[in-house]
Amino acid sequence: MTRDIGTGGGSVAVTGLRIGVVGGSIAGCAMAIAATRAGAEVTVHERSDGALQERGFGIVMPPSLHRELLASGYLGADMETVPVGTRVWLTRAPGGRSTRELARQRAPVAACNWGLLWRALRGRVGAGVYRRGLPVESVARAASGRGVIRTGDGEREYDIVVGADGYGSVTRGRMAPDVRPLPAGYLAWRGTVPLDVLGDLPGPLELLRGAWATLGFPGGHAVFYVIPGPDPGSRLLAYVVYGAAPRGTGPDAYVHELAGEHFPAEWAEVVARGGAGARGVHPVADFMPPRVAEPPFLLAGDAAGVTRPHTASGAVKALQDALCLERALRGGAASVAEALGRYADERTAEGIRLVELGRRLGHHLVERTPDWAAMGPAEVEAWSRAALNGARSYLYGGVHRP
């Protein structure tokens, strides 16, 4: 049995909605799965002509979200993750190059490889609905109220146009042309290192078997965790280092100087062994449009807003956007506008919350770092409460007391 959803120019059955997705990365594939599960006819427009699995580095998600995605069929059990339950806070011991552990905090995560996650989602989007190599030139609203996607081979009309086209979204430019990224004033260096080249560094390898680590230093911090590698059973050590932009030297080389100056010797060596081909650097920034849906347009993933990476919510937010879209389309709305309004209410509020949380964490973790060397479990617990200021985050749990 089908149900009618009015579009403003007549009506169509919910099982017959035509939805066009701009962007075929993690957010785009997840939104395509969501729309298909809700009974829509979906077309994904991806500008790249090649595979995307080599883009990105390590990511983490809450184990509860991973379980939900498995149970609902967005992911299969064959996509590897590395689940760990503890966050270990570290710094360099005063007067030396050894490691000092500050505290252990309950913070379960499922660590993933960006490329493997994309590949798993892409495998659940039909080949016939994923159009590659034709960049979207513009999106528009037709006289009927439907959305129009224009590419090099013509125009197509859709009941809903999903903008999942990332940081520089064409779709967001149509909806909120005045929204601009707000720079945080510091950089993030991301990298991966194969575990098999770190065999002579027993300290980091032993610690990361069952935990992920945050290493504090003056003016910034670094995060280390193990993720699945590209081959079944292989593993990579993923890291991200946050700190101020260098003066007088290239940003790529500077991360080695920064690690050598502030990290314990073994952890500095981890960063040193990450070659330039397995590392990237980008300025940290954030933004949030006033609303993430305006019929017939809807934004998802980074197109719908970017928070500072301290929240570990980039891919997480995109996947939650998809689950929300499926609920909105299945939830008994009387019109496309009503369904998109429900989506916008939930996801706009969450995006604003994450941007505010990311700014607060950036202040505490980079802009005004504490005296890490003076901290222990009680100080880490108090610092965490102050940084969160009542907000929830799956990255922060109870601190284990000795």
MARMAR-920776 format. One record per residue (C-alpha): residue in one letter; residue number from 1; y, x, z. Coordinates in nm, 4 decimals. Layout:
resn A resi NUM v Y u X w Z
...
END
This chain:
resn M resi 1 v 0.0000 u 0.0000 w 0.0000
resn T resi 2 v 0.3412 u 0.1374 w -0.0911
resn R resi 3 v 0.6712 u 0.0810 w 0.0821
resn D resi 4 v 1.0097 u 0.0479 w -0.0851
resn I resi 5 v 1.2893 u 0.2881 w -0.0017
resn G resi 6 v 1.6238 u 0.1951 w -0.1517
resn T resi 7 v 1.8192 u 0.4717 w -0.3213
resn G resi 8 v 2.1452 u 0.2920 w -0.3874
resn G resi 9 v 2.0646 u 0.2260 w -0.7534
resn G resi 10 v 1.7549 u 0.0096 w -0.7156
resn S resi 11 v 1.4482 u 0.1071 w -0.5186
resn V resi 12 v 1.1355 u 0.3137 w -0.5531
resn A resi 13 v 0.8116 u 0.3178 w -0.3592
resn V resi 14 v 0.7972 u 0.5947 w -0.0989
resn T resi 15 v 0.4812 u 0.7191 w -0.2672
resn G resi 16 v 0.6784 u 0.7445 w -0.5904
resn L resi 17 v 0.9840 u 0.9360 w -0.4687
resn R resi 18 v 1.0763 u 1.2303 w -0.6890
resn I resi 19 v 1.1899 u 1.5295 w -0.4841
resn G resi 20 v 1.3252 u 1.8531 w -0.6291
resn V resi 21 v 1.3164 u 2.1656 w -0.4133
resn V resi 22 v 1.5584 u 2.4499 w -0.4890
resn G resi 23 v 1.3920 u 2.7749 w -0.3800
resn G resi 24 v 1.0250 u 2.8661 w -0.3533
resn S resi 25 v 1.0181 u 3.0931 w -0.0516
resn I resi 26 v 0.8764 u 2.9985 w 0.2907
resn A resi 27 v 1.1187 u 2.7089 w 0.3446
resn G resi 28 v 1.0793 u 2.5771 w -0.0105
resn C resi 29 v 0.7002 u 2.5840 w -0.0043
resn A resi 30 v 0.6871 u 2.4225 w 0.3404
resn M resi 31 v 0.9241 u 2.1449 w 0.2310
resn A resi 32 v 0.7174 u 2.0881 w -0.0843
resn I resi 33 v 0.4029 u 2.0493 w 0.1281
resn A resi 34 v 0.5845 u 1.8076 w 0.3602
resn A resi 35 v 0.7120 u 1.5916 w 0.0742
resn T resi 36 v 0.3726 u 1.5877 w -0.0973
resn R resi 37 v 0.1996 u 1.4873 w 0.2268
resn A resi 38 v 0.4487 u 1.2000 w 0.2540
resn G resi 39 v 0.3490 u 1.0765 w -0.0917
resn A resi 40 v 0.6340 u 1.2122 w -0.3040
resn E resi 41 v 0.6183 u 1.3740 w -0.6475
resn V resi 42 v 0.7566 u 1.7259 w -0.5985
resn T resi 43 v 0.8935 u 2.0012 w -0.8220
resn V resi 44 v 0.9868 u 2.3449 w -0.6826
resn H resi 45 v 1.2451 u 2.5536 w -0.8704
resn E resi 46 v 1.2077 u 2.9259 w -0.7887
resn R resi 47 v 1.4462 u 3.1711 w -0.9579
resn S resi 48 v 1.2179 u 3.4759 w -0.9288
resn D resi 49 v 0.9569 u 3.5277 w -1.1990
resn G resi 50 v 0.7343 u 3.7384 w -0.9732
resn A resi 51 v 0.5393 u 3.6929 w -0.6530
resn L resi 52 v 0.7329 u 3.6977 w -0.3261
resn Q resi 53 v 0.4626 u 3.8237 w -0.0918
resn E resi 54 v 0.6136 u 4.1698 w -0.0562
resn R resi 55 v 0.9460 u 4.0369 w 0.0722
resn G resi 56 v 1.0198 u 4.0417 w 0.4421
resn F resi 57 v 0.8531 u 4.2159 w 0.7340
resn G resi 58 v 0.7150 u 4.0889 w 1.0639
resn I resi 59 v 0.7884 u 3.7474 w 1.2123
resn V resi 60 v 0.6673 u 3.5586 w 1.5181
resn M resi 61 v 0.6237 u 3.1914 w 1.5979
resn P resi 62 v 0.5315 u 2.9893 w 1.9072
resn P resi 63 v 0.1520 u 2.9480 w 1.9337
resn S resi 64 v 0.2034 u 2.5712 w 1.9704
resn L resi 65 v 0.3758 u 2.5565 w 1.6294
resn H resi 66 v 0.0977 u 2.7632 w 1.4728
resn R resi 67 v -0.1612 u 2.5203 w 1.6131
resn E resi 68 v 0.0344 u 2.2211 w 1.4802
resn L resi 69 v 0.0560 u 2.3729 w 1.1317
resn L resi 70 v -0.3188 u 2.4391 w 1.1335
resn A resi 71 v -0.4029 u 2.0897 w 1.2565
resn S resi 72 v -0.1790 u 1.9203 w 0.9997
resn G resi 73 v -0.2978 u 2.1271 w 0.7036
resn Y resi 74 v 0.0152 u 2.3294 w 0.6267
resn L resi 75 v -0.1814 u 2.6475 w 0.7010
resn G resi 76 v -0.5480 u 2.7404 w 0.6966
resn A resi 77 v -0.7423 u 2.9343 w 0.9552
resn D resi 78 v -0.7823 u 3.2141 w 0.6991
resn M resi 79 v -0.4166 u 3.3184 w 0.7450
resn E resi 80 v -0.4322 u 3.5999 w 0.9990
resn T resi 81 v -0.2040 u 3.6214 w 1.2995
resn V resi 82 v -0.1948 u 3.8579 w 1.5975
resn P resi 83 v -0.1607 u 3.6465 w 1.9138
resn V resi 84 v -0.0223 u 3.8177 w 2.2243
resn G resi 85 v 0.0860 u 3.6686 w 2.5541
resn T resi 86 v 0.3157 u 3.9184 w 2.7251
resn R resi 87 v 0.6584 u 4.0685 w 2.6604
resn V resi 88 v 0.7073 u 4.4156 w 2.8073
resn W resi 89 v 1.0594 u 4.5433 w 2.8739
resn L resi 90 v 1.1043 u 4.9196 w 2.8328
resn T resi 91 v 1.3737 u 5.1858 w 2.8344
resn R resi 92 v 1.3907 u 5.5640 w 2.8317
resn A resi 93 v 1.3460 u 5.7250 w 3.1724
resn P resi 94 v 1.6659 u 5.8907 w 3.2980
resn G resi 95 v 1.6882 u 6.2626 w 3.2262
resn G resi 96 v 1.3886 u 6.2794 w 2.9921
resn R resi 97 v 1.2117 u 6.1421 w 2.6847
resn S resi 98 v 0.9374 u 5.9466 w 2.8629
resn T resi 99 v 0.9054 u 5.5669 w 2.8787
resn R resi 100 v 0.9966 u 5.3580 w 3.1799
resn E resi 101 v 0.8603 u 5.0042 w 3.2060
resn L resi 102 v 1.1071 u 4.7573 w 3.3549
resn A resi 103 v 0.9138 u 4.4316 w 3.3680
resn R resi 104 v 0.6444 u 4.2141 w 3.2144
resn Q resi 105 v 0.7302 u 3.8603 w 3.1136
resn R resi 106 v 0.5081 u 3.5745 w 3.0044
resn A resi 107 v 0.6088 u 3.5125 w 2.6400
resn P resi 108 v 0.3175 u 3.4127 w 2.4108
resn V resi 109 v 0.3769 u 3.4535 w 2.0365
resn A resi 110 v 0.1690 u 3.4403 w 1.7202
resn A resi 111 v 0.2796 u 3.7443 w 1.5191
resn C resi 112 v 0.2668 u 3.7023 w 1.1405
resn N resi 113 v 0.3266 u 3.8937 w 0.8203
resn W resi 114 v 0.6049 u 3.7294 w 0.6160
resn G resi 115 v 0.4182 u 3.7895 w 0.2916
resn L resi 116 v 0.0907 u 3.6464 w 0.4165
resn L resi 117 v 0.2669 u 3.3372 w 0.5515
resn W resi 118 v 0.4394 u 3.2814 w 0.2178
resn R resi 119 v 0.1123 u 3.3291 w 0.0315
resn A resi 120 v -0.0664 u 3.0779 w 0.2577
resn L resi 121 v 0.2036 u 2.8148 w 0.2039
resn R resi 122 v 0.2310 u 2.8868 w -0.1680
resn G resi 123 v -0.1433 u 2.8285 w -0.2038
resn R resi 124 v -0.0941 u 2.4714 w -0.0855
resn V resi 125 v 0.1747 u 2.3947 w -0.3442
resn G resi 126 v 0.0226 u 2.2904 w -0.6755
resn A resi 127 v 0.0683 u 2.5316 w -0.9657
resn G resi 128 v 0.2116 u 2.2587 w -1.1869
resn V resi 129 v 0.4965 u 2.1804 w -0.9500
resn Y resi 130 v 0.6150 u 2.5387 w -0.8907
resn R resi 131 v 0.8500 u 2.6424 w -1.1726
resn R resi 132 v 0.9259 u 3.0162 w -1.1704
resn G resi 133 v 1.1848 u 3.2269 w -1.3479
resn L resi 134 v 1.4460 u 2.9545 w -1.4088
resn P resi 135 v 1.7359 u 2.9926 w -1.1634
resn V resi 136 v 1.9094 u 2.6712 w -1.0593
resn E resi 137 v 2.2584 u 2.6839 w -1.2083
resn S resi 138 v 2.3984 u 2.3855 w -1.0204
resn V resi 139 v 2.3170 u 2.0673 w -0.8336
resn A resi 140 v 2.5118 u 1.7447 w -0.8661
resn R resi 141 v 2.5102 u 1.3768 w -0.7759
resn A resi 142 v 2.4437 u 1.1390 w -1.0664
resn A resi 143 v 2.6236 u 0.8054 w -1.1089
resn S resi 144 v 2.3048 u 0.6399 w -0.9836
resn G resi 145 v 2.3330 u 0.8273 w -0.6536
resn R resi 146 v 2.0334 u 1.0445 w -0.7317
resn G resi 147 v 2.0470 u 1.4234 w -0.7325
resn V resi 148 v 2.0579 u 1.6402 w -1.0438
resn I resi 149 v 1.9206 u 1.9935 w -1.0713
resn R resi 150 v 2.0398 u 2.1936 w -1.3710
resn T resi 151 v 1.8495 u 2.5010 w -1.4936
resn G resi 152 v 1.8531 u 2.6972 w -1.8182
resn D resi 153 v 1.6158 u 2.4498 w -1.9818
resn G resi 154 v 1.8012 u 2.1297 w -1.8937
resn E resi 155 v 1.8652 u 1.8766 w -1.6185
resn R resi 156 v 1.6264 u 1.6799 w -1.3989
resn E resi 157 v 1.7053 u 1.3861 w -1.1700
resn Y resi 158 v 1.5503 u 1.3429 w -0.8273
resn D resi 159 v 1.5716 u 1.0911 w -0.5455
resn I resi 160 v 1.6186 u 1.3837 w -0.3037
resn V resi 161 v 1.7269 u 1.7426 w -0.3744
resn V resi 162 v 1.6112 u 1.9845 w -0.1053
resn G resi 163 v 1.8183 u 2.3009 w -0.0820
resn A resi 164 v 1.5794 u 2.5695 w 0.0404
resn D resi 165 v 1.7609 u 2.8418 w -0.1493
resn G resi 166 v 1.8472 u 3.0688 w 0.1389
resn Y resi 167 v 2.1548 u 3.2489 w 0.2628
resn G resi 168 v 2.3580 u 3.2040 w -0.0591
resn S resi 169 v 2.2459 u 2.8469 w -0.1232
resn V resi 170 v 2.3769 u 2.6692 w -0.4331
resn T resi 171 v 2.2895 u 2.3412 w -0.2648
resn R resi 172 v 2.4847 u 2.4210 w 0.0511
resn G resi 173 v 2.7785 u 2.5261 w -0.1680
resn R resi 174 v 2.7764 u 2.1763 w -0.3123
resn M resi 175 v 2.7571 u 2.0092 w 0.0314
resn A resi 176 v 2.9717 u 2.2399 w 0.2457
resn P resi 177 v 3.1708 u 2.4768 w 0.0227
resn D resi 178 v 3.3912 u 2.6038 w 0.3060
resn V resi 179 v 3.1084 u 2.7293 w 0.5288
resn R resi 180 v 3.1023 u 3.1092 w 0.5416
resn P resi 181 v 2.8844 u 3.3531 w 0.7379
resn L resi 182 v 3.0452 u 3.4848 w 1.0559
resn P resi 183 v 2.9633 u 3.8580 w 1.1010
resn A resi 184 v 2.8373 u 3.9682 w 1.4419
resn G resi 185 v 2.9668 u 4.3233 w 1.3939
resn Y resi 186 v 2.6343 u 4.5055 w 1.4202
resn L resi 187 v 2.3254 u 4.5774 w 1.2092
resn A resi 188 v 1.9525 u 4.5079 w 1.2188
resn W resi 189 v 1.7038 u 4.7638 w 1.0867
resn R resi 190 v 1.3574 u 4.6190 w 1.0104
resn G resi 191 v 1.0501 u 4.8179 w 0.9257
resn T resi 192 v 0.6719 u 4.8407 w 0.9320
resn V resi 193 v 0.4356 u 5.1323 w 0.9874
resn P resi 194 v 0.0559 u 5.1253 w 0.9261
resn L resi 195 v -0.1280 u 5.1599 w 1.2557
resn D resi 196 v -0.3623 u 5.4182 w 1.1055
resn V resi 197 v -0.0774 u 5.6741 w 1.0847
resn L resi 198 v 0.0048 u 5.6310 w 1.4549
resn G resi 199 v -0.3258 u 5.7415 w 1.6026
resn D resi 200 v -0.1658 u 6.0339 w 1.7851
resn L resi 201 v 0.0764 u 5.8020 w 1.9696
resn P resi 202 v -0.1545 u 5.6431 w 2.2283
resn G resi 203 v 0.1207 u 5.5001 w 2.4488
resn P resi 204 v 0.2692 u 5.2516 w 2.1999
resn L resi 205 v -0.0706 u 5.1598 w 2.0537
resn E resi 206 v -0.2254 u 5.0879 w 2.3918
resn L resi 207 v 0.0685 u 4.8776 w 2.5099
resn L resi 208 v 0.0874 u 4.6737 w 2.1887
resn R resi 209 v -0.2803 u 4.5766 w 2.1945
resn G resi 210 v -0.1981 u 4.2784 w 2.4126
resn A resi 211 v 0.1803 u 4.2592 w 2.4233
resn W resi 212 v 0.5034 u 4.2910 w 2.2335
resn A resi 213 v 0.7815 u 4.5170 w 2.3546
resn T resi 214 v 1.1598 u 4.5131 w 2.3881
resn L resi 215 v 1.3179 u 4.8558 w 2.4349
resn G resi 216 v 1.6727 u 4.8570 w 2.5711
resn F resi 217 v 1.9247 u 5.1338 w 2.5108
resn P resi 218 v 2.3041 u 5.1638 w 2.5473
resn G resi 219 v 2.4627 u 4.9467 w 2.2786
resn G resi 220 v 2.1481 u 4.7762 w 2.1548
resn H resi 221 v 1.7757 u 4.7215 w 2.1719
resn A resi 222 v 1.4597 u 4.7368 w 1.9622
resn V resi 223 v 1.1576 u 4.5082 w 1.9343
resn F resi 224 v 0.8042 u 4.6261 w 1.8490
resn Y resi 225 v 0.4932 u 4.4196 w 1.7759
resn V resi 226 v 0.1716 u 4.4324 w 1.5711
resn I resi 227 v 0.1243 u 4.2087 w 1.2662
resn P resi 228 v -0.1547 u 4.1604 w 1.0115
resn G resi 229 v -0.1414 u 4.4014 w 0.7190
resn P resi 230 v -0.1770 u 4.3096 w 0.3510
resn D resi 231 v -0.5528 u 4.3698 w 0.3491
resn P resi 232 v -0.7959 u 4.1637 w 0.5630
resn G resi 233 v -0.8327 u 4.3193 w 0.9053
resn S resi 234 v -0.5540 u 4.5752 w 0.8550
resn R resi 235 v -0.2622 u 4.6010 w 1.0952
resn L resi 236 v 0.1013 u 4.7120 w 1.0812
resn L resi 237 v 0.3408 u 4.7960 w 1.3605
resn A resi 238 v 0.6579 u 4.5965 w 1.2918
resn Y resi 239 v 0.9914 u 4.6821 w 1.4479
resn V resi 240 v 1.3541 u 4.5754 w 1.4415
resn V resi 241 v 1.6392 u 4.7815 w 1.5857
resn Y resi 242 v 1.9804 u 4.6298 w 1.6632
resn G resi 243 v 2.2901 u 4.8445 w 1.7017
resn A resi 244 v 2.6424 u 4.9173 w 1.5842
resn A resi 245 v 2.7076 u 5.0287 w 1.2282
resn P resi 246 v 2.7285 u 5.4080 w 1.1882
resn R resi 247 v 3.0391 u 5.6040 w 1.1000
resn G resi 248 v 3.0189 u 5.8828 w 0.8462
resn T resi 249 v 2.6494 u 5.8508 w 0.7641
resn G resi 250 v 2.4324 u 5.6155 w 0.5637
resn P resi 251 v 2.2944 u 5.3173 w 0.7583
resn D resi 252 v 1.9360 u 5.3848 w 0.6512
resn A resi 253 v 1.9319 u 5.7420 w 0.7839
resn Y resi 254 v 2.1294 u 5.6470 w 1.0934
resn V resi 255 v 1.8439 u 5.4525 w 1.2529
resn H resi 256 v 1.6547 u 5.7823 w 1.2925
resn E resi 257 v 1.9542 u 5.9372 w 1.4685
resn L resi 258 v 1.9912 u 5.6342 w 1.6929
resn A resi 259 v 1.6210 u 5.6337 w 1.7871
resn G resi 260 v 1.6188 u 6.0085 w 1.8443
resn E resi 261 v 1.9168 u 5.9868 w 2.0770
resn H resi 262 v 1.8144 u 5.6821 w 2.2836
resn F resi 263 v 1.4416 u 5.6068 w 2.2540
resn P resi 264 v 1.1507 u 5.7567 w 2.4463
resn A resi 265 v 0.9890 u 6.0256 w 2.2309
resn E resi 266 v 0.6816 u 5.8253 w 2.1224
resn W resi 267 v 0.8849 u 5.5189 w 2.0239
resn A resi 268 v 1.1387 u 5.7301 w 1.8328
resn E resi 269 v 0.8448 u 5.8772 w 1.6419
resn V resi 270 v 0.7269 u 5.5287 w 1.5438
resn V resi 271 v 1.0615 u 5.4645 w 1.3749
resn A resi 272 v 1.0632 u 5.8106 w 1.2168
resn R resi 273 v 0.7299 u 5.7415 w 1.0452
resn G resi 274 v 0.8543 u 5.4255 w 0.8819
resn G resi 275 v 0.9450 u 5.5411 w 0.5316
resn A resi 276 v 1.2490 u 5.4090 w 0.3467
resn G resi 277 v 1.0256 u 5.1956 w 0.1246
resn A resi 278 v 0.8990 u 5.0058 w 0.4290
resn R resi 279 v 1.2390 u 4.9556 w 0.5917
resn G resi 280 v 1.5478 u 4.7474 w 0.5313
resn V resi 281 v 1.8889 u 4.7113 w 0.6957
resn H resi 282 v 2.1297 u 4.4197 w 0.6938
resn P resi 283 v 2.4405 u 4.3054 w 0.8818
resn V resi 284 v 2.3814 u 4.0395 w 1.1462
resn A resi 285 v 2.5716 u 3.7161 w 1.0874
resn D resi 286 v 2.5390 u 3.3436 w 1.1476
resn F resi 287 v 2.6712 u 3.0118 w 1.0196
resn M resi 288 v 2.6017 u 2.6413 w 1.0510
resn P resi 289 v 2.7184 u 2.3573 w 0.8212
resn P resi 290 v 2.8518 u 2.0446 w 0.9908
resn R resi 291 v 2.5488 u 1.8406 w 0.8788
resn V resi 292 v 2.2251 u 1.9412 w 0.7043
resn A resi 293 v 2.1762 u 1.6284 w 0.4939
resn E resi 294 v 2.4097 u 1.4214 w 0.2798
resn P resi 295 v 2.2181 u 1.1878 w 0.0446
resn P resi 296 v 2.0752 u 1.2798 w -0.1959
resn F resi 297 v 2.0964 u 1.6399 w -0.0669
resn L resi 298 v 1.9116 u 1.7989 w 0.2206
resn L resi 299 v 1.9134 u 2.1588 w 0.3470
resn A resi 300 v 1.6250 u 2.3552 w 0.4971
resn G resi 301 v 1.5541 u 2.7054 w 0.6241
resn D resi 302 v 1.8330 u 2.9616 w 0.5876
resn A resi 303 v 2.0224 u 2.7282 w 0.3531
resn A resi 304 v 2.0601 u 2.4923 w 0.6496
resn G resi 305 v 2.2038 u 2.7582 w 0.8771
resn V resi 306 v 2.1360 u 3.1106 w 0.9974
resn T resi 307 v 2.1242 u 3.2194 w 1.3597
resn R resi 308 v 2.1288 u 3.5748 w 1.4871
resn P resi 309 v 1.7714 u 3.7085 w 1.4702
resn H resi 310 v 1.7410 u 3.7450 w 1.8498
resn T resi 311 v 1.6148 u 3.3847 w 1.8569
resn A resi 312 v 1.3195 u 3.4713 w 1.6263
resn S resi 313 v 1.3736 u 3.1355 w 1.4579
resn G resi 314 v 1.4170 u 3.2045 w 1.0849
resn A resi 315 v 1.0717 u 3.1096 w 0.9584
resn V resi 316 v 1.0116 u 2.8957 w 1.2670
resn K resi 317 v 1.3122 u 2.6764 w 1.1883
resn A resi 318 v 1.2052 u 2.6414 w 0.8240
resn L resi 319 v 0.8575 u 2.5254 w 0.9265
resn Q resi 320 v 0.9998 u 2.2845 w 1.1829
resn D resi 321 v 1.2369 u 2.1521 w 0.9148
resn A resi 322 v 0.9340 u 2.0691 w 0.7008
resn L resi 323 v 0.7537 u 1.8882 w 0.9810
resn C resi 324 v 1.0716 u 1.6904 w 1.0491
resn L resi 325 v 1.1060 u 1.5916 w 0.6818
resn E resi 326 v 0.7500 u 1.4618 w 0.6753
resn R resi 327 v 0.8138 u 1.2551 w 0.9893
resn A resi 328 v 1.1388 u 1.1188 w 0.8456
resn L resi 329 v 0.9738 u 1.0099 w 0.5202
resn R resi 330 v 0.6745 u 0.8562 w 0.6956
resn G resi 331 v 0.8710 u 0.6981 w 0.9796
resn G resi 332 v 0.9492 u 0.3527 w 0.8430
resn A resi 333 v 1.3038 u 0.4163 w 0.7163
resn A resi 334 v 1.4496 u 0.1395 w 0.5022
resn S resi 335 v 1.6220 u 0.3770 w 0.2610
resn V resi 336 v 1.6435 u 0.7377 w 0.1496
resn A resi 337 v 1.9799 u 0.7557 w 0.3264
resn E resi 338 v 1.8241 u 0.6404 w 0.6529
resn A resi 339 v 1.5367 u 0.8899 w 0.6255
resn L resi 340 v 1.7765 u 1.1748 w 0.5524
resn G resi 341 v 2.0014 u 1.0605 w 0.8359
resn R resi 342 v 1.7132 u 1.0929 w 1.0810
resn Y resi 343 v 1.6388 u 1.4399 w 0.9488
resn A resi 344 v 2.0058 u 1.5402 w 0.9731
resn D resi 345 v 2.0442 u 1.4139 w 1.3289
resn E resi 346 v 1.7492 u 1.6173 w 1.4566
resn R resi 347 v 1.7871 u 1.9379 w 1.2549
resn T resi 348 v 2.1673 u 1.9672 w 1.2751
resn A resi 349 v 2.1538 u 1.9495 w 1.6526
resn E resi 350 v 1.8781 u 2.2097 w 1.6661
resn G resi 351 v 2.0641 u 2.4413 w 1.4282
resn I resi 352 v 2.3794 u 2.4259 w 1.6408
resn R resi 353 v 2.1736 u 2.4988 w 1.9526
resn L resi 354 v 2.0113 u 2.8037 w 1.7920
resn V resi 355 v 2.3402 u 2.9459 w 1.6640
resn E resi 356 v 2.4906 u 2.9178 w 2.0123
resn L resi 357 v 2.1801 u 3.0730 w 2.1700
resn G resi 358 v 2.1772 u 3.3576 w 1.9170
resn R resi 359 v 2.5385 u 3.4431 w 1.9912
resn R resi 360 v 2.4740 u 3.4435 w 2.3644
resn L resi 361 v 2.1644 u 3.6653 w 2.3276
resn G resi 362 v 2.3544 u 3.8997 w 2.0966
resn H resi 363 v 2.6254 u 3.9352 w 2.3579
resn H resi 364 v 2.3743 u 4.0253 w 2.6292
resn L resi 365 v 2.1421 u 4.2388 w 2.4141
resn V resi 366 v 2.3880 u 4.4312 w 2.1943
resn E resi 367 v 2.7564 u 4.3706 w 2.2592
resn R resi 368 v 2.7425 u 4.4049 w 2.6407
resn T resi 369 v 2.4098 u 4.5678 w 2.7189
resn P resi 370 v 2.3167 u 4.6015 w 3.0856
resn D resi 371 v 2.2330 u 4.9265 w 3.2598
resn W resi 372 v 1.8709 u 4.9130 w 3.1509
resn A resi 373 v 1.7712 u 5.2171 w 3.3574
resn A resi 374 v 1.8749 u 5.0405 w 3.6788
resn M resi 375 v 1.6652 u 4.7287 w 3.6119
resn G resi 376 v 1.3294 u 4.6172 w 3.7487
resn P resi 377 v 1.1421 u 4.2828 w 3.7468
resn A resi 378 v 1.3970 u 4.0981 w 3.9613
resn E resi 379 v 1.6905 u 4.2222 w 3.7526
resn V resi 380 v 1.5155 u 4.1351 w 3.4228
resn E resi 381 v 1.4448 u 3.7852 w 3.5502
resn A resi 382 v 1.8070 u 3.7341 w 3.6601
resn W resi 383 v 1.9380 u 3.8825 w 3.3350
resn S resi 384 v 1.7131 u 3.6498 w 3.1306
resn R resi 385 v 1.8383 u 3.3434 w 3.3157
resn A resi 386 v 2.1989 u 3.4489 w 3.2583
resn A resi 387 v 2.1403 u 3.5150 w 2.8880
resn L resi 388 v 1.9689 u 3.1803 w 2.8303
resn N resi 389 v 2.2217 u 2.9864 w 3.0410
resn G resi 390 v 1.9872 u 2.6905 w 3.0659
resn A resi 391 v 1.8707 u 2.6967 w 2.7032
resn R resi 392 v 1.5029 u 2.7017 w 2.6136
resn S resi 393 v 1.3406 u 2.9842 w 2.4153
resn Y resi 394 v 0.9744 u 3.0591 w 2.3601
resn L resi 395 v 1.0607 u 3.4316 w 2.3826
resn Y resi 396 v 1.1478 u 3.4144 w 2.7539
resn G resi 397 v 0.9084 u 3.3117 w 3.0287
resn G resi 398 v 0.8353 u 3.3931 w 3.3895
resn V resi 399 v 0.8547 u 3.7577 w 3.4940
resn H resi 400 v 0.5398 u 3.8985 w 3.6537
resn R resi 401 v 0.6156 u 4.0359 w 3.9981
resn P resi 402 v 0.4277 u 4.3424 w 4.1250
END
